[in-house]
Amino acid sequence: MLNNSTLISSKVIAESGVAFGTSGARGLVTEFSPDVCAAFAVAFIAGMKNNFNFETVAIAIDNRPSSYAMAQACVEALKQLDIETVYYGVVPTPALAYVAQEYAMPAIMVTGSHIPFDRNGLKFYRPDGEISKADEQVIINALVEFIALDKLPELITNNYAAEEYINRYTSLFDSPWLTGKRIGIYEHSSAGRDLYCRIFEALGAEVIALERSDKFVPIDTEAVSKEDTLKAINWSKEHNLDLVFSTDGDGDRPLVSDENGNWLRGDILGLLAAEALNIEALTVPVSTNTAVELSQKFKHVERTKIGSPYVIAEFATLAKKFSSVAGFEANGGFILGSDVHLGGKSLKRLPTRDAILPAIMLLVAAGDGVISRLVNTLPQRFTHSDRIQNFATEKSQAIIAQGQQEPAKLMLQLGFENLEIKNVDQTDGLRVTLADNSVIHLRPSGNAPELRCYAEACTYAQAYEIVLKALQNIQKFN
């Protein structure tokens, strides 16, 4: 019989307002009460106990003001299940995932990634990698009893995850091969900002730290602001940089520029990195630039719904046919689905998004040359994306539903009246290819009340204009 302080995880989660999106459970900070965090933590571990044997759970956080208290709540809740925890402090999500994989531990990352600081989230990792969509349902429906939290413990930081993540990449090379390169690191509030300088310096580069922030900065690598676009260009000129490197809040999505400070689209970065790693088969979301296929650099390319769980789910199938597999997203997050060999050294698989690997491999690919020249060798297909924030998910879904029923009518409403529709793809949202081979793709965000628009065309100006026109017209809808 339940007493007044005993709660059931599924009931707490259902009433919280927190929901799973494309990458973890997300919600307002006000919705992540200690008991809500506790409910997610105990439900996650109960599910993991069905398939894995472990006694310890790894936990880390990003630099959001709310993240530490959420980690405290998770730790306190797991004590009730007699589960030990190791708190790795503020580190990138892939650093936590890597050490958890190394020691076959489940892990909880407290992060909202790129979404505004008034929101936050929880990412969950099995001992063998990211949780699946099926695992998410187990968490939501678990009937785990726990006692309401009345205290939160102080957490002692273990630095091992940070050091192992640095060593993962610095140990790949025997010499300081980046000697002579100047790399700017846009630090802002990234969870990995204290690690990236050490990695690039260990590889021989001269590093210039740029714009560290004490306030949380919600960098979205798929919707880079005009301000950040100008910053990179100006920094490159001022400091004579070969590359500017940055990430989103939790360090799993990269933002990388060429020597002129022009940010590379994440899928172009991923394409070049995958080639440098000699990847045979790729799995990428439907929103990814078609230059991936047009480049003819890979034996097989599989397209999925948007979100790393869908990309990762394809690895098992591809691994049966190909010796090296990987995936990446339009946001730049690179996912290594198999062990690979580089210059006689082995790099272990890491089936979660990572920001630092594609940046390193871009520099490997460029060698003594410049990055822009490397990019120009690819098929010239250009993408752009943006979003309408604070746009009700229900409204987004209604627009998508209308477009799926009457795509020509929606295209007319969006201002594309002179082009016939060549193809309609409903894999994730509504992706329409027009007669001139330009693409417009509408999709509700899985993480926040936002409507995203992706476009692809033969010039960047055209892709930019497609997104601008579409979103402006959508805002006129009743």
N, C-alpha and C positions, 0 to 999 in steps of 0.2 A: 504494500500500500504506500502511495506517495505521500510524503509530508509536505508542508508548505514551502520548504526550501529545495525540494527535489524537482528537477526539470527534465523534460524529454527532448532530445536533440531535434527531432523532426518538427515538433510543434514550435520550438523556439526559432528554427530556421524559417519555417513557413510564415511566421508572423513578423519576421525581421524587416522585410523589404529588400534584403540582400539576395541577389540572384547570380547564377553562373552566366558568364558571357563567353566570348571567344577565347579568353585566357584567364581562368580563375573566377572566383566569386567577387563581385564588385557591388559597392553601394555607397551611400553617404556615410561620412564618419559618424554622424549621429545615430546611424542604424547599427554600427559595429560596437554595440555595448559589450562589456566583458562577458556577459552570458551568451551573447550571440557568437562571439569569438570562441568561447568554450564549446558551444554546441557544434560548430564546424570542426573543431579540433578533435573532440571525442568521437564524432561520427566518422571522420576520416580514418582515425586509427582503428576503430572497430572494423571498418571495411578492410583495412590493410592486414589485420590479424587473421582474416579468413584465408589469406594467400601467402603470407610471409611470416617468418620468425624473426623477431627483433626485440630489443629491450630499450633502444634509444631512438629519439627523434631529433633531427637537426632543424634549427630555426634561425632565420636571419630577417633583416628588415631593410627598407630603403630609408631615405632621409626625410620622409614626411613627418610632420609634427605628431601625428596620431599613431605612428607605426610602433613605437616602443611599448606603449600601453597595450596595444593589441597583442604583441608578442608576450607580454607579461601574462595576459589572460590565457593565452594558449598554453603556456608553461604551467600555470597554476591548475588548469583543467586536467592536463595530462598527469599531474601528480595523483589525481584521484583514481587513475587507471594504473598506478604504479609504473608509469613510464618515465624514464630518465630523459632529460633534454640537454642538448648542447647548443648554446646560443653563440652564433658566429658574428653577431653585431651587424654593422652596415656593410654589406658586400653586394656585388652584382648577383642577380638571380642565377646565372649560369655557374657562378662560383659555388653557391650553395648546392645546386643540383649535382655538380661534379664531385664534391666531397661526399655527398649523400650516396651517390652511385658507387664511389670508391669503397665505402664502408657498408653498403647494402642497408642503408637506413631510409625510412620515410623522411620527408622534409616538408616544412611549411615556410613559405616566403611571404612576409607581410609587405605587400606593395600594391599600389594602384597604377603602376607603370607610368603612363603619360597623362592620365586623366587629372583634372584639377585637384588641388590639395584638400578641398572640402569633401573629397571622396577617397576611398581606399579599397583595398582588396586583399584576398588570400589566394596564393597559388599553392597547389599541393603536388608533391612528387612521391611516387612509389619508389621502392628501393632500386627499381630498374628503369626509372625515367618518369616523364610527365604522366599524370593520370589521364584516363580516357573519358570520353563522354559517358560511357557506361559507369565508370567510377563516380562521376558526378552524381548520377542518379542514386547510387548506393549511399552517398553522403546525405543527399536530400531526404531520403526515405528511412534512414537508419533510426531505430528506436533505442537510443542509448540514454540511460538515466545518469544524471550528474547533479551535484549539489551546486546551487547558485553561488557565485563567487562573492566573497566579502572582503578579500584582500588580494593584493597583487605583489609578487615577489620582486626584489631587485635582481637583475640579471648580470652575470659576469661574462664578459666577452672572451671567447676563444678565437685566436687569430689564425688558426690552422687553415680554414677555408680560403682566406685571403692569400696566404702564402702558397698553398697548393695551386690555386688558380694562376698566380704569377708564374710558378714553376712549369705549369702545363705548357706554356708558350715559350718561355725563355729557354727551356731545355731542348727545344726542337732544333736549335742552331748552335754550331760550335764556334762561330766567330761573330763579332759585332758588325754584321753585314749592312746595317743601316747607317754606318759612319758616313758623315757628310750630309745626311738628310736632316731637315728641320721640320719638326712636327708640332703643330699647335693643338693643345687639348682644351676644348671648351668644356670646362669643368661643371659649371652651374651647380645643381644639387644632385648630380648623378651619384648613385650608390657606389660606383666604381672609381670615383675621381681620385682616390688616394692610391689606386693600384695602377692605373694606366700609365702614369709618368714612369713608374718603376719598370714596367714591361718594355716600353719603347726605349728607355735609356739603357736597359740591359742589352738590348739588341743593337745599340750603338748610336741611336739618334740623339740629336740635340732637341730637347723638349721645351716648349714655351707654354706655361700655364696661363689660361685665359678665363677671365670672368667667373671666378668662384662665387657662389651665392649662399648666404646664410638663410635665405628664404627658399621654399620649395618652388622650382620652376617646372611646369608641366610641358616638357618638350615632346611634341608628337612628330616622329620622323616621317610620317606620311603626309603631314600638313604643316610644313615648315613655314614659320611666319616670315613676312617681308623683312622684319627687323633682323632675324637671325640669318636670312639670306645675305643681307648687306654686311652684317658683322663678319661673316667668313671671308667675303671678298676683300674687305678692308684689312682684316688681320693678315691675309695672305700677302697683300702688298706691303704692309707695314713691317712684317717680320720675315719676308722672303721665304715663305713656307712651301714645303713640298706637299703637305697634306694637313687638313684640319680634321680632328677626330672628336666626336662627341657621341652621346647615347641618350636614350630616354631615361626616365627616372630610375628604373631598376637595372639598367645596364644590359638588357638583352636585345635591344634594337640599336643598330649603329646609325650614326649620321657622319658621313665621310665626304670630304671635298677633294677636288683635284688641286693642282698647283696654283690655279687661279682663284681658288675659293668658291668654285661652283659646286654645290652639293650634288652628289650622285644619287640618283634614285636607288632605293634599296634593292630592287630586283636586278638592276644593272650591276651593282656591286656584287650581289650574290652570284650572278652569272660568271663574272670574271673570277671570283674566288673559287667557284666550283671547277672551272677550267684549270686553274692553277693547282688544285688539289687532285686533278685527274679523275674526277668523279664520272662514273659511267652512266648512272641513272639518277634522275631528279624527280622529286615530287614538289609541286608548287601550287599555290592557290589559283583559282580561276582569274583573279584580278592581276596576275603577273604579266609583265610585258611580253608580247609575242616574239620579241627578239630572242628569247630563250630557245624556241623551236627554230626560228629562222637562221640562227647562228650555226646550226647543225654541229654543235660541239659535243653533243651527248647522244648516247645510244638510245635512250628512252626518256620521255618526259611525261609524267602523269599529273593531271590537274585535279584539284580538290576544292571543297568548300573552304572559305576563309577561316583561318584559325590554326594554330600549331597542332592541336590534337588531331585534326583531319590530315595534316601533312605527315605527322609521325605515324599515323595508323597505316599508311601505305608502305612504310619501310619494310615490314615483315615480308610482304609480297615481293617487293623489288629485290630484296636480299637473296631470294631463292634463285634469281636469274642473273644477278650482276654482282661483281666483286666489291664495288664501292658505290654507296648510295648517300645522297644528301638531299636537303630541301632548304628552301628559303622563302621568305614572304616579301611582298611589296614594301613592307616597312623595314626591310633590311635584315631582320633576324635570321641568322644562318644556323641550320640544324644539321649536325653531322650524324648520319644514321648508321655508319659503319666505321671500324678502325681504318685509318689510311696511313700510307707510308710517304714520308717526305724527306728526301736526301738521306735515306738510310735510317731515319728515325721514325718511330711509330707514334701516331696521335690517336688516342682512344676515342671511340664514339662518345658523343654527348648529345643525346636526343632531346634537346631543348634549345630554344633560341639563344644565340650567343652574338655579342657585338664585336668582340676583339678579333676573333678568327678571320672574318672576311676582310677587315682592315689590314691585318698582317699579310694575308694572301694577295691582296691588291698590290701591296708594295713588292711582294715577291714577283708578281707578274710584270710590274713596271720595270723592275731591275734598275738599270742606270738611266732609263728613259723617264718621260713624264706621263702622268696618269691620263691626261686629256687625249694623248695620242692613242693610248690603249682603248679608251672608250670609243674613239672615232673609228676603230676597226670593226665595230659591231654593226649589225643591221640598224639602220637609222629609223627606229620606232621610238616615239617619245610619249611619255606618260605624265599626267598631272592628277592630283587629287586634292580635294578639300572637303569641308563638312559644314553643315549648319548645326550649331550647338543649341542646346536647350530646345530641341525639336522632338516632340512627343513620339515615342516608339510606335504607338498606335497609328499616328498620322503617317509615319514613314511606311508602315506595313500596308496601309490603305492605298498609298500611291503605288507601291510595288504590285499589289494585287490588281489594281486597275491596269497597270502596264502589262502584266502577264496576260490579262484578258484581251486588252486592246492596245498592243504596243504602238501601232501607228498613230492612234489618237493621242497617246501620251507624248510621243516624239513631237507631234504637232504642238501640243501645249508647252513643250519645253523649248520651242523655237526652231526645231529642225524640220521645216516643212518641205524642203526641196530635195530631200534625199530618200531613196527607197531603203527599206530594211532588208539586209542581206541575211542576217542570222539573229536568233534570239536564244540566249542561254539563261536558264533558270537555276543553274547549279547553286547559286548563292545570291539572292536578290534578283535583279534584272540587268542582264548584260546584253546590249544591243549593238550589233555590228552593222554599220550603214554601208551604202553602195560604194562610197569612196574609201572603204576599209577603215574609217575612223570608228572608234568604239566609245560608247557611253554606258557606264555601269552604275546603277543606283543600289544602295544597300544600307539598311539600318545598322548602326553600330551595335556590336554585341556587348559593349562595355558601358555605354552611357547613352542618354537620350540625345542622339545625334544622327543625322542623315548624312552618309558619306556618298560622294560622287567621284568616280574614277573615270579617266578618259585616256585614250590612246590615239595617236595620229602620226602623220608623216613629219610634222614639225612640232616643236614644243609650243609655239605660239597658238597653233590650232588646238592642241590638247588643252591648253590653258583657257582658250576661248570657249571650248565645249563645256568645261566645268563651270566657268563663270556664268555663261548663259543659262545652263540648266538650273543651277542653284538660285540665281536671281528670279527665274520664272517660277520655281517651286515656292519661293517665299511669297509669291502673289496668290498662291492657291488659297481658297477659303478653308 
